[in-house]
Amino acid sequence: MTLKVSLADYGVGNLHSIRKALEICGAEVTEVEDMSKLAEADCIVLPGVGAFSRTMERLLPFQERIVERLDSGVPALGVCIGMHILFEGSAEGSSPGLGFIDGSVVPLEAGSLPHMGWNDVDGNDPILDGVDGRYFYFAHSYRASPADTTVIVGSTYYESLFPSLFRFKNTYGCQFHPEKSSSFGLKMLRNFVRFAEECQ
């Protein structure tokens, strides 16, 4: 059965790349502008475009219902800012996040920002299985700092080591952009689609 993905359209960016990548990986993707519908989704993808507070403007009225859906075990993937909003808050903005994962988003500890370009991800989670080289595309100046470090399943070095891949329950979050990461990103997204199908 084809995985049905609800791709959140926050109204702040182009969703074409992530939609196309997920479709290549076998998913059926629907762009969702009404954020209340995420509370009924079979699989949720929170894309990586936009600023923290602007992104949360559309999501905040439905925060409790979305978190309940994630808590129930529905598979989800947050990319870059879509991962940041899974946390309680961010130094980038004044709005609270969804608060699904305890912790916050803090400035990246580096002298040269933003961290932009290709970098590797070190981790042993099954979502990275078969991803040769594990090089992904990054574009960010902030990074997540979880209260419980056991949710960290991958890390990256850029002047210092920072967590770049997370899993909590059936939700994954990545600091990098798999949809812009060539064959490495597509393989990771295929792994996520397979994982999400197994959660159904």
N, CA, C and O of each residue as an XYZ file, in Angstrom:
800
protein
N       0.849     -1.199      0.000
C       0.000      0.000      0.000
C       0.880      1.244      0.000
O       1.813      1.352      0.796
N       0.579      2.184     -0.898
C       1.388      3.389     -1.026
C       1.275      4.270      0.210
O       0.175      4.525      0.701
N       2.432      4.740      0.718
C       2.446      5.631      1.877
C       1.860      6.983      1.495
O       2.270      7.584      0.502
N       0.907      7.458      2.280
C       0.302      8.770      2.057
C       0.949      9.773      3.017
O       0.807      9.668      4.235
N       1.650     10.729      2.451
C       2.381     11.729      3.217
C       1.648     13.060      3.171
O       1.264     13.530      2.099
N       1.456     13.663      4.333
C       0.933     15.030      4.419
C       2.116     15.966      4.597
O       2.774     15.958      5.637
N       2.380     16.772      3.580
C       3.510     17.698      3.579
C       3.006     19.077      4.000
O       2.219     19.700      3.287
N       3.456     19.541      5.144
C       2.959     20.797      5.708
C       3.416     21.990      4.876
O       4.611     22.191      4.661
N       2.462     22.765      4.417
C       2.750     23.987      3.674
C       2.538     25.170      4.618
O       1.410     25.621      4.818
N       3.629     25.667      5.194
C       3.554     26.768      6.158
C       3.292     28.102      5.467
O       2.995     29.099      6.124
N       3.404     28.117      4.136
C       3.248     29.365      3.412
C       4.499     30.207      3.379
O       4.431     31.410      3.126
N       5.653     29.589      3.635
C       6.890     30.374      3.688
C       7.959     29.892      2.721
O       9.072     30.418      2.742
N       7.663     28.912      1.875
C       8.718     28.448      0.985
C       8.219     27.478     -0.071
O       7.064     27.054     -0.054
N       9.108     27.138     -0.987
C       8.815     26.239     -2.084
C       8.952     24.791     -1.612
O       9.987     24.405     -1.069
N       7.909     23.998     -1.820
C       7.919     22.612     -1.372
C       8.265     21.641     -2.496
O       8.243     20.427     -2.294
N       8.579     22.159     -3.661
C       8.743     21.296     -4.832
C       9.823     20.226     -4.622
O       9.602     19.055     -4.933
N      10.979     20.621     -4.101
C      12.101     19.681     -3.992
C      11.792     18.512     -3.075
O      12.049     17.362     -3.433
N      11.246     18.784     -1.901
C      10.966     17.698     -0.956
C       9.806     16.849     -1.460
O       9.807     15.631     -1.279
N       8.827     17.468     -2.083
C       7.710     16.685     -2.632
C       8.203     15.740     -3.721
O       7.876     14.554     -3.711
N       8.986     16.262     -4.659
C       9.491     15.444     -5.760
C      10.346     14.301     -5.236
O      10.229     13.172     -5.714
N      11.209     14.579     -4.253
C      12.079     13.543     -3.701
C      11.269     12.434     -3.047
O      11.567     11.256     -3.243
N      10.251     12.791     -2.273
C       9.411     11.790     -1.614
C       8.644     10.959     -2.634
O       8.471      9.754     -2.450
N       8.185     11.595     -3.707
C       7.465     10.863     -4.745
C       8.389      9.895     -5.470
O       7.982      8.782     -5.800
N       9.620     10.304     -5.719
C      10.611      9.407     -6.322
C      10.818      8.177     -5.441
O      11.068      7.076     -5.931
N      10.707      8.392     -4.123
C      10.913      7.309     -3.162
C       9.660      6.461     -2.944
O       9.661      5.560     -2.105
N       8.607      6.739     -3.684
C       7.429      5.883     -3.665
C       6.259      6.372     -2.846
O       5.263      5.658     -2.722
N       6.340      7.561     -2.283
C       5.248      8.076     -1.453
C       4.240      8.849     -2.297
O       4.574      9.398     -3.348
N       3.019      8.879     -1.819
C       1.968      9.731     -2.389
C       1.869     10.962     -1.506
O       1.521     10.857     -0.330
N       2.171     12.123     -2.060
C       2.334     13.338     -1.262
C       1.191     14.319     -1.515
O       0.841     14.612     -2.658
N       0.619     14.818     -0.416
C      -0.391     15.874     -0.487
C       0.118     17.079      0.299
O       0.469     16.962      1.473
N       0.156     18.228     -0.355
C       0.543     19.458      0.339
C      -0.647     19.950      1.152
O      -1.747     20.113      0.623
N      -0.422     20.181      2.427
C      -1.491     20.535      3.358
C      -1.317     21.985      3.808
O      -0.325     22.323      4.454
N      -2.275     22.835      3.468
C      -2.249     24.227      3.904
C      -3.009     24.421      5.206
O      -2.681     25.314      5.986
N      -4.019     23.597      5.449
C      -4.791     23.642      6.687
C      -4.069     22.771      7.718
O      -4.155     21.544      7.673
N      -3.356     23.419      8.646
C      -2.514     22.686      9.592
C      -3.314     21.767     10.517
O      -2.752     20.840     11.100
N      -4.618     22.013     10.656
C      -5.431     21.129     11.502
C      -5.493     19.719     10.926
O      -5.716     18.759     11.664
N      -5.298     19.587      9.615
C      -5.356     18.274      8.978
C      -4.166     17.392      9.341
O      -4.217     16.178      9.145
N      -3.102     17.983      9.865
C      -1.954     17.184     10.292
C      -2.336     16.257     11.445
O      -1.709     15.216     11.646
N      -3.363     16.638     12.196
C      -3.812     15.816     13.318
C      -4.503     14.539     12.854
O      -4.808     13.666     13.666
N      -4.750     14.429     11.549
C      -5.395     13.238     10.998
C      -4.487     12.506     10.009
O      -4.911     11.530      9.389
N      -3.252     12.964      9.857
C      -2.365     12.446      8.814
C      -1.849     11.048      9.143
O      -1.686     10.684     10.307
N      -1.594     10.274      8.084
C      -0.975      8.958      8.233
C       0.540      9.073      8.379
O       1.177      8.236      9.019
N       1.106     10.111      7.783
C       2.541     10.386      7.862
C       2.719     11.885      7.659
O       2.114     12.469      6.761
N       3.539     12.500      8.485
C       3.718     13.953      8.455
C       5.152     14.283      8.060
O       6.097     13.708      8.600
N       5.314     15.209      7.119
C       6.631     15.748      6.811
C       6.585     17.258      7.008
O       5.762     17.952      6.411
N       7.482     17.754      7.856
C       7.607     19.177      8.158
C       8.844     19.683      7.421
O       9.965     19.400      7.845
N       8.670     20.419      6.336
C       9.801     20.775      5.472
C      10.707     21.841      6.061
O      10.388     22.482      7.063
N      11.856     22.009      5.399
C      12.933     22.819      5.969
C      13.107     24.170      5.354
O      14.224     24.534      4.984
N      12.051     24.930      5.228
C      12.158     26.276      4.671
C      11.474     27.255      5.616
O      10.366     26.997      6.086
N      12.138     28.393      5.900
C      11.487     29.429      6.687
C      12.196     29.740      7.994
O      13.193     29.107      8.343
N      11.673     30.715      8.706
C      12.186     31.110     10.013
C      11.291     30.511     11.098
O      10.121     30.221     10.847
N      11.832     30.327     12.291
C      11.148     29.604     13.356
C       9.785     30.219     13.698
O       8.765     29.534     13.612
N       9.753     31.481     14.077
C       8.494     32.099     14.510
C       7.482     32.174     13.385
O       6.290     31.957     13.607
N       7.941     32.480     12.175
C       7.033     32.562     11.029
C       6.430     31.187     10.740
O       5.248     31.078     10.416
N       7.236     30.157     10.858
C       6.746     28.800     10.627
C       5.698     28.413     11.658
O       4.700     27.777     11.320
N       5.915     28.793     12.917
C       5.007     28.412     13.989
C       3.692     29.184     13.963
O       2.731     28.768     14.610
N       3.623     30.298     13.232
C       2.385     31.075     13.178
C       1.197     30.208     12.760
O       0.114     30.304     13.338
N       1.411     29.364     11.755
C       0.333     28.533     11.224
C       0.090     27.291     12.082
O      -1.016     26.752     12.099
N       1.125     26.839     12.793
C       1.044     25.585     13.531
C       0.570     25.744     14.973
O      -0.047     24.839     15.533
N       0.858     26.889     15.563
C       0.628     27.063     16.992
C      -0.827     26.829     17.419
O      -1.046     26.241     18.478
N      -1.831     27.263     16.644
C      -3.215     27.009     17.069
C      -3.560     25.522     17.167
O      -4.528     25.151     17.830
N      -2.777     24.681     16.513
C      -3.071     23.238     16.485
C      -1.969     22.426     17.166
O      -1.859     21.215     16.975
N      -1.154     23.124     17.969
C      -0.001     22.505     18.616
C      -0.369     21.233     19.379
O       0.250     20.187     19.184
N      -1.370     21.324     20.241
C      -1.730     20.184     21.089
C      -2.173     18.994     20.261
O      -1.774     17.863     20.540
N      -2.986     19.229     19.256
C      -3.499     18.135     18.436
C      -2.394     17.483     17.610
O      -2.377     16.263     17.442
N      -1.471     18.296     17.094
C      -0.358     17.750     16.312
C       0.550     16.913     17.195
O       0.971     15.824     16.802
N       0.856     17.414     18.388
C       1.714     16.669     19.314
C       1.049     15.359     19.733
O       1.718     14.333     19.852
N      -0.252     15.390     19.953
C      -0.974     14.152     20.279
C      -0.835     13.143     19.156
O      -0.685     11.946     19.404
N      -0.885     13.624     17.916
C      -0.729     12.732     16.769
C       0.673     12.130     16.730
O       0.834     10.935     16.483
N       1.668     12.947     16.969
C       3.042     12.447     17.000
C       3.246     11.477     18.164
O       3.913     10.453     18.016
N       2.671     11.805     19.319
C       2.769     10.922     20.489
C       2.123      9.570     20.229
O       2.538      8.560     20.798
N       1.109      9.549     19.370
C       0.398      8.306     19.091
C       1.232      7.341     18.264
O       0.887      6.167     18.135
N       2.344      7.843     17.696
C       3.232      6.979     16.931
C       3.161      7.156     15.436
O       3.812      6.413     14.701
N       2.382      8.128     14.955
C       2.344      8.368     13.515
C       3.759      8.730     13.059
O       4.419      9.538     13.712
N       4.242      8.150     11.952
C       5.597      8.472     11.496
C       5.682      9.901     10.979
O       4.746     10.411     10.364
N       6.814     10.536     11.237
C       6.992     11.930     10.830
C       8.466     12.204     10.569
O       9.348     11.518     11.086
N       8.706     13.216      9.759
C      10.057     13.670      9.453
C      10.071     15.183      9.456
O       9.275     15.819      8.765
N      10.980     15.766     10.239
C      11.186     17.205     10.242
C      12.538     17.524      9.641
O      13.548     16.943     10.037
N      12.567     18.444      8.688
C      13.793     18.797      7.981
C      14.198     20.222      8.334
O      13.415     21.153      8.147
N      15.406     20.398      8.841
C      15.971     21.709      9.173
C      15.005     22.490     10.073
O      14.834     22.117     11.233
N      14.368     23.560      9.580
C      13.433     24.299     10.438
C      12.264     23.416     10.856
O      11.689     23.614     11.926
N      11.909     22.443     10.020
C      10.862     21.496     10.368
C      11.249     20.589     11.511
O      10.382     20.066     12.212
N      12.542     20.395     11.708
C      13.051     19.675     12.880
C      13.114     20.610     14.081
O      12.766     20.214     15.194
N      13.553     21.845     13.866
C      13.662     22.807     14.965
C      12.331     23.001     15.686
O      12.294     23.082     16.914
N      11.235     23.075     14.925
C       9.948     23.366     15.543
C       9.419     22.204     16.380
O       8.442     22.372     17.110
N      10.043     21.035     16.289
C       9.655     19.920     17.149
C      10.047     20.172     18.602
O       9.522     19.530     19.512
N      10.976     21.114     18.816
C      11.472     21.411     20.157
C      10.623     22.498     20.829
O       9.665     23.004     20.245
N      10.992     22.844     22.057
C      10.175     23.755     22.864
C      10.287     25.215     22.445
O       9.354     25.996     22.633
N      11.423     25.576     21.883
C      11.629     26.967     21.490
C      12.963     27.124     20.812
O      13.739     26.173     20.719
N      13.236     28.346     20.330
C      14.470     28.599     19.594
C      14.996     29.992     19.882
O      14.234     30.940     20.075
N      16.316     30.092     19.907
C      16.956     31.397     20.039
C      16.737     32.237     18.794
O      16.990     33.442     18.811
N      16.272     31.621     17.713
C      16.035     32.331     16.462
C      14.756     33.158     16.505
O      14.631     34.139     15.773
N      13.806     32.776     17.352
C      12.534     33.485     17.367
C      11.908     33.488     18.748
O      12.413     32.844     19.669
N      10.807     34.214     18.892
C      10.143     34.355     20.193
C       8.993     33.376     20.382
O       8.517     33.193     21.503
N       8.545     32.749     19.312
C       7.408     31.840     19.409
C       7.816     30.529     20.070
O       8.941     30.069     19.877
N       6.920     29.920     20.849
C       7.197     28.563     21.318
C       7.148     27.594     20.148
O       6.489     27.855     19.142
N       7.852     26.466     20.285
C       7.773     25.415     19.290
C       6.638     24.464     19.621
O       5.819     24.744     20.496
N       6.593     23.351     18.928
C       5.567     22.354     19.205
C       5.773     21.699     20.561
O       4.808     21.273     21.196
N       7.020     21.613     21.013
C       7.293     21.017     22.322
C       7.165     19.509     22.338
O       6.979     18.919     23.402
N       7.260     18.873     21.183
C       7.192     17.413     21.127
C       8.458     16.794     21.717
O       8.397     15.760     22.384
N       9.597     17.425     21.472
C      10.872     16.979     22.037
C      11.336     18.020     23.043
O      11.370     19.210     22.732
N      11.695     17.582     24.250
C      12.196     18.499     25.266
C      13.563     19.048     24.845
O      14.441     18.308     24.400
N      13.716     20.360     24.999
C      14.966     20.995     24.630
C      14.701     22.217     23.785
O      13.548     22.599     23.587
N      15.753     22.833     23.287
C      15.610     24.074     22.534
C      16.590     24.106     21.373
O      17.430     23.220     21.213
N      16.459     25.144     20.575
C      17.340     25.360     19.431
C      18.249     26.538     19.766
O      17.781     27.599     20.179
N      19.539     26.341     19.584
C      20.545     27.321     20.001
C      21.435     27.676     18.818
O      21.472     26.944     17.828
N      22.168     28.816     18.912
C      23.089     29.164     17.824
C      24.175     28.099     17.656
O      24.664     27.530     18.633
N      24.533     27.848     16.424
C      25.613     26.915     16.125
C      26.929     27.521     16.577
O      27.212     28.687     16.303
N      27.731     26.723     17.270
C      29.017     27.204     17.786
C      30.068     27.134     16.684
O      30.755     26.123     16.532
N      30.187     28.214     15.919
C      31.145     28.270     14.823
C      31.474     29.718     14.510
O      30.630     30.603     14.655
N      32.702     29.952     14.081
C      33.118     31.302     13.756
C      32.617     31.771     12.405
O      32.479     32.971     12.170
N      32.344     30.825     11.513
C      31.888     31.149     10.177
C      30.479     30.611      9.963
O      30.271     29.399      9.896
N      29.522     31.512      9.857
C      28.124     31.131      9.697
C      27.516     31.853      8.495
O      27.932     32.966      8.175
N      26.554     31.246      7.836
C      25.957     29.948      8.159
C      26.851     28.779      7.767
O      27.766     28.923      6.956
N      26.573     27.628      8.349
C      27.177     26.368      7.911
C      26.436     25.980      6.636
O      25.279     25.562      6.686
N      27.099     26.117      5.509
C      26.419     25.885      4.238
C      27.291     25.030      3.333
O      28.456     25.346      3.093
N      26.716     23.952      2.838
C      27.436     23.065      1.931
C      27.361     21.621      2.396
O      26.569     21.271      3.271
N      28.189     20.803      1.798
C      28.158     19.366      2.055
C      28.991     18.997      3.268
O      30.093     19.510      3.464
N      28.447     18.096      4.079
C      29.168     17.604      5.254
C      28.656     16.207      5.571
O      27.577     15.812      5.130
N      29.446     15.466      6.342
C      29.057     14.081      6.616
C      28.285     13.969      7.925
O      28.364     14.835      8.797
N      27.537     12.878      8.035
C      26.750     12.568      9.216
C      27.204     11.205      9.733
O      27.191     10.215      9.003
N      27.601     11.172     10.990
C      28.053      9.929     11.617
C      26.953      9.391     12.516
O      26.506     10.083     13.431
N      26.514      8.171     12.266
C      25.469      7.573     13.079
C      25.182      6.159     12.619
O      25.573      5.761     11.521
N      24.494      5.398     13.466
C      24.218      3.998     13.172
C      22.729      3.688     13.080
O      22.348      2.518     13.061
N      21.891      4.700     13.023
C      20.463      4.448     12.956
C      20.097      3.804     11.620
O      20.721      4.106     10.603
N      19.086      2.914     11.605
C      18.672      2.260     10.357
C      18.282      3.218      9.238
O      18.310      2.827      8.071
N      17.920      4.453      9.553
C      17.552      5.386      8.496
C      18.747      5.729      7.608
O      18.579      6.253      6.507
N      19.963      5.429      8.096
C      21.177      5.671      7.315
C      21.691      4.405      6.634
O      22.731      4.440      5.978
N      20.987      3.300      6.779
C      21.434      2.039      6.188
C      21.586      2.178      4.674
O      20.690      2.669      3.988
N      22.730      1.739      4.173
C      22.967      1.757      2.735
C      23.290      3.112      2.159
O      23.410      3.249      0.941
N      23.436      4.133      3.012
C      23.780      5.472      2.522
C      25.305      5.567      2.477
O      25.946      5.921      3.468
N      25.866      5.252      1.335
C      27.330      5.257      1.194
C      27.852      6.686      1.242
O      27.351      7.567      0.543
N      28.859      6.902      2.072
C      29.467      8.217      2.186
C      28.777      9.111      3.191
O      29.435      9.828      3.946
N      27.450      9.076      3.208
C      26.660      9.852      4.180
C      26.962     11.347      4.140
O      27.070     11.996      5.180
N      27.095     11.875      2.951
C      27.290     13.314      2.788
C      25.965     13.965      2.439
O      25.258     13.534      1.528
N      25.647     15.006      3.179
C      24.368     15.679      3.021
C      24.577     17.191      2.928
O      25.623     17.715      3.310
N      23.562     17.872      2.413
C      23.655     19.313      2.225
C      23.073     20.050      3.427
O      21.939     19.794      3.832
N      23.852     20.961      3.992
C      23.462     21.763      5.155
C      23.345     23.237      4.767
O      24.052     23.714      3.879
N      22.442     23.950      5.444
C      22.316     25.404      5.305
C      21.643     25.918      6.572
O      20.415     25.989      6.633
N      22.436     26.282      7.595
C      21.840     26.675      8.877
C      22.837     27.436      9.747
O      24.050     27.356      9.555
N      22.285     28.176     10.710
C      23.094     28.878     11.709
C      22.695     28.491     13.131
O      23.290     28.967     14.098
N      21.688     27.629     13.256
C      21.196     27.166     14.557
C      21.174     25.644     14.554
O      21.146     25.008     13.500
N      21.186     25.077     15.746
C      21.126     23.623     15.864
C      20.337     23.248     17.115
O      20.243     24.029     18.061
N      19.782     22.058     17.104
C      18.950     21.615     18.224
C      19.803     21.132     19.385
O      20.876     20.557     19.201
N      19.292     21.385     20.592
C      19.951     20.947     21.821
C      18.924     20.221     22.682
O      18.252     20.858     23.494
N      18.785     18.911     22.527
C      17.761     18.170     23.264
C      18.120     18.000     24.735
O      19.295     17.911     25.091
N      17.096     17.958     25.584
C      17.325     17.729     27.012
C      17.799     16.303     27.258
O      18.614     16.060     28.148
N      17.294     15.368     26.477
C      17.666     13.956     26.581
C      18.505     13.599     25.360
O      17.986     13.526     24.247
N      19.796     13.375     25.565
C      20.694     13.149     24.429
C      20.478     11.796     23.761
O      21.055     11.537     22.705
N      19.666     10.933     24.349
C      19.426      9.631     23.709
C      18.621      9.779     22.416
O      18.566      8.841     21.621
N      17.997     10.935     22.193
C      17.260     11.134     20.942
C      18.213     11.451     19.783
O      17.792     11.462     18.626
N      19.481     11.708     20.077
C      20.468     12.005     19.030
C      20.934     10.695     18.394
O      21.466      9.825     19.084
N      20.737     10.554     17.097
C      21.172      9.331     16.403
C      22.184      9.620     15.302
O      22.578      8.715     14.566
N      22.606     10.870     15.185
C      23.631     11.220     14.215
C      24.249     12.563     14.556
O      23.589     13.425     15.135
N      25.518     12.743     14.199
C      26.204     13.996     14.504
C      27.114     14.396     13.350
O      27.463     13.585     12.492
N      27.485     15.673     13.358
C      28.280     16.260     12.277
C      29.317     17.195     12.874
O      29.066     17.845     13.889
N      30.479     17.263     12.246
C      31.527     18.174     12.719
C      31.621     19.384     11.796
O      31.830     19.254     10.590
N      31.459     20.566     12.393
C      31.701     21.826     11.703
C      32.278     22.802     12.727
O      31.539     23.485     13.436
N      33.592     22.855     12.793
C      34.336     23.599     13.812
C      34.181     22.979     15.199
O      35.101     23.037     16.015
N      33.026     22.393     15.461
C      32.803     21.580     16.657
C      31.714     20.563     16.319
O      31.021     20.689     15.309
N      31.576     19.558     17.176
C      30.598     18.507     16.915
C      29.205     18.982     17.341
O      29.041     19.559     18.416
N      28.211     18.734     16.492
C      26.838     19.079     16.853
C      25.901     17.963     16.403
O      26.200     17.267     15.432
N      24.776     17.780     17.089
C      23.818     16.747     16.690
C      23.086     17.156     15.417
O      22.616     18.287     15.289
N      23.000     16.219     14.480
C      22.389     16.563     13.192
C      21.273     15.611     12.766
O      20.637     15.826     11.734
N      21.028     14.551     13.562
C      19.974     13.606     13.233
C      19.353     13.112     14.537
O      20.064     12.745     15.472
N      18.025     13.106     14.590
C      17.309     12.794     15.828
C      16.215     11.772     15.555
O      15.668     11.689     14.455
N      15.915     11.000     16.590
C      14.713     10.167     16.540
C      14.073     10.149     17.922
O      14.739      9.889     18.924
N      12.770     10.428     17.965
C      11.978     10.327     19.186
C      10.657      9.681     18.815
O       9.905     10.201     17.991
N      10.381      8.529     19.441
C       9.223      7.720     19.057
C       9.338      7.409     17.565
O      10.371      6.896     17.134
N       8.319      7.700     16.771
C       8.401      7.419     15.335
C       8.662      8.669     14.507
O       8.374      8.710     13.311
N       9.211      9.686     15.161
C       9.525     10.941     14.483
C      11.028     11.097     14.315
O      11.793     10.974     15.272
N      11.436     11.369     13.084
C      12.834     11.696     12.790
C      12.964     13.189     12.536
O      12.030     13.837     12.063
N      14.127     13.720     12.854
C      14.438     15.100     12.532
C      15.862     15.183     12.027
O      16.758     14.577     12.616
N      16.093     15.912     10.959
C      17.449     16.054     10.428
C      17.776     17.529     10.205
O      16.943     18.306      9.740
N      19.008     17.891     10.548
C      19.447     19.267     10.367
C      19.736     19.564      8.899
O      19.606     20.702      8.450
N      20.121     18.550      8.171
C      20.470     18.685      6.758
C      19.215     18.572      5.875
O      18.114     18.313      6.361
N      19.414     18.769      4.584
C      18.322     18.707      3.614
C      18.494     17.468      2.744
O      19.256     17.509      1.778
N      17.811     16.369      3.055
C      17.969     15.173      2.218
C      17.482     15.391      0.789
O      18.000     14.779     -0.145
N      16.488     16.264      0.617
C      15.943     16.509     -0.725
C      16.918     17.258     -1.618
O      16.707     17.337     -2.828
N      17.987     17.814     -1.041
C      19.014     18.524     -1.812
C      20.345     17.790     -1.770
O      21.385     18.352     -2.113
N      20.305     16.523     -1.344
C      21.541     15.776     -1.078
C      21.771     14.620     -2.040
O      22.340     13.597     -1.661
N      21.328     14.781     -3.287
C      21.615     13.825     -4.345
C      21.230     12.405     -3.935
O      20.222     12.204     -3.257
N      22.025     11.428     -4.342
C      21.688     10.021     -4.092
C      21.713      9.680     -2.609
O      20.979      8.797     -2.165
N      22.557     10.375     -1.832
C      22.611     10.116     -0.381
C      21.265     10.441      0.273
O      20.740      9.665      1.071
N      20.725     11.601     -0.084
C      19.454     12.014      0.486
C      18.298     11.145      0.034
O      17.403     10.833      0.820
N      18.314     10.754     -1.233
C      17.237      9.903     -1.733
C      17.234      8.550     -1.035
O      16.172      8.015     -0.716
N      18.414      7.998     -0.798
C      18.485      6.718     -0.094
C      17.947      6.865      1.322
O      17.216      5.995      1.795
N      18.294      7.947      2.005
C      17.776      8.158      3.354
C      16.258      8.310      3.327
O      15.568      7.763      4.188
N      15.732      9.043      2.356
C      14.285      9.222      2.253
C      13.588      7.900      1.917
O      12.479      7.651      2.391
N      14.226      7.056      1.108
C      13.648      5.730      0.840
C      13.572      4.920      2.131
O      12.592      4.221      2.386
N      14.622      5.030      2.936
C      14.616      4.340      4.227
C      13.495      4.864      5.120
O      12.839      4.095      5.823
N      13.281      6.186      5.086
C      12.202      6.753      5.897
C      10.845      6.279      5.402
O       9.986      5.920      6.208
N      10.640      6.273      4.094
C       9.358      5.818      3.546
C       9.100      4.367      3.933
O       7.982      4.011      4.307
N      10.119      3.538      3.845
C       9.944      2.132      4.249
C       9.625      2.023      5.727
O       8.752      1.250      6.122
N      10.327      2.792      6.546
C      10.075      2.834      7.980
C       8.636      3.260      8.265
O       7.949      2.649      9.083
N       8.190      4.308      7.586
C       6.839      4.823      7.806
C       5.783      3.810      7.377
O       4.749      3.673      8.030
N       6.040      3.107      6.293
C       5.105      2.071      5.849
C       4.976      0.958      6.893
O       3.888      0.426      7.117
N       6.086      0.620      7.517
C       6.075     -0.436      8.534
C       5.356      0.016      9.803
O       4.924     -0.817     10.599
N       5.225      1.323      9.996
C       4.522      1.853     11.173
C       3.016      1.822     11.000
O       2.280      1.974     11.975
N       2.544      1.628      9.773
C       1.111      1.705      9.502
C       0.358      0.520     10.152
O      -0.862      0.421     10.028
